[in-house]
Amino acid sequence: MTRRSGRPRGRWCPEYGSRLKPRARPGAVFCSPACRARHWRMVRRTKARVAVIRSGPDGEAVCPVCGTPWAAGVERRADAVYCSPRCRTRAWRDRQAFAEPSQ
């Protein structure tokens, strides 16, 4: 064990925190290909979200039902109106309440 970290020596996966196998190649950083892909997708989404936020207020959309803001085109489709299926359903039910009653 090292004195500073309290963990035994060895290489650790930055995504899951699990220890890399002893037979892992010298340049290995992640514990598995799935872990590496998950990390890459997270980094890509984060970079895209930051780029949209820095581009100005046009890149941010707001849900008309609950008011939740999101980065348009990153977390959801670029033309999305609602933040979730729950808000979409709530809006539909509100519209139906104002429609003419069925006979």
C-alpha positions in Angstrom: 0.0 0.0 0.0 1.1 3.5 -0.6 1.0 6.0 2.3 -0.8 8.8 0.4 -3.7 7.1 -1.2 -4.4 4.1 1.0 -4.9 1.9 -2.0 -2.5 -0.9 -3.1 -0.1 0.0 -5.8 -1.1 -0.8 -9.4 -3.0 0.7 -12.3 -6.6 1.8 -11.9 -9.3 2.4 -14.5 -10.3 6.1 -14.5 -13.9 5.4 -15.4 -14.9 2.6 -12.9 -12.0 2.8 -10.4 -11.4 -0.9 -10.7 -7.9 -2.3 -10.8 -6.4 -3.2 -14.2 -5.5 -6.8 -14.7 -1.8 -7.6 -14.1 -1.4 -9.0 -17.6 -2.8 -5.8 -19.3 -0.5 -4.3 -21.9 1.8 -1.5 -20.7 -0.1 1.3 -22.3 -3.5 0.2 -21.1 -5.6 2.9 -19.4 -9.1 1.3 -19.1 -10.2 -2.0 -17.7 -12.1 -3.1 -20.8 -13.1 -2.0 -24.4 -16.6 -1.3 -23.1 -15.2 1.0 -20.4 -13.1 2.8 -22.9 -16.1 3.3 -25.3 -18.2 4.6 -22.4 -15.6 7.1 -21.4 -15.2 8.3 -25.1 -18.9 8.8 -25.4 -19.1 10.8 -22.2 -16.2 13.0 -23.3 -17.8 13.6 -26.7 -21.2 14.5 -25.2 -19.5 16.9 -22.8 -17.5 18.6 -25.5 -20.6 19.0 -27.7 -22.6 20.4 -24.8 -19.9 22.9 -23.9 -19.7 24.0 -27.6 -23.5 24.6 -27.7 -23.5 26.5 -24.5 -20.6 28.7 -25.6 -22.3 29.4 -29.0 -24.9 31.6 -27.2 -28.5 31.5 -26.1 -29.7 30.1 -29.4 -28.3 26.7 -28.5 -30.4 26.3 -25.4 -33.9 25.0 -25.5 -36.5 25.2 -22.6 -39.3 22.8 -22.0 -42.7 24.7 -22.1 -44.2 22.4 -19.5 -41.6 22.2 -16.7 -39.1 24.9 -17.7 -36.1 22.6 -17.8 -33.3 23.9 -20.0 -31.2 21.6 -22.2 -28.6 21.9 -25.0 -30.5 21.5 -28.2 -29.1 18.9 -30.5 -26.8 17.3 -27.8 -29.0 15.7 -25.2 -32.1 15.5 -27.4 -33.0 16.1 -31.0 -32.3 19.6 -32.3 -36.1 20.1 -33.0 -37.3 18.7 -29.7 -40.0 20.7 -27.9 -40.4 18.8 -24.6 -37.6 17.6 -22.3 -39.1 14.1 -21.7 -41.9 11.8 -22.7 -43.6 12.7 -19.4 -43.8 16.4 -20.2 -45.0 15.6 -23.8 -47.8 13.5 -22.3 -48.7 16.1 -19.8 -48.9 18.8 -22.5 -51.1 16.5 -24.7 -53.5 15.9 -21.7 -53.7 19.6 -21.0 -54.6 20.2 -24.7 -57.2 17.5 -24.6 -58.8 19.1 -21.5 -59.5 22.3 -23.5 -60.8 20.4 -26.5 -64.5 19.9 -27.0 -66.0 17.1 -24.9 -66.7 13.8 -26.7 -70.3 12.8 -27.3 
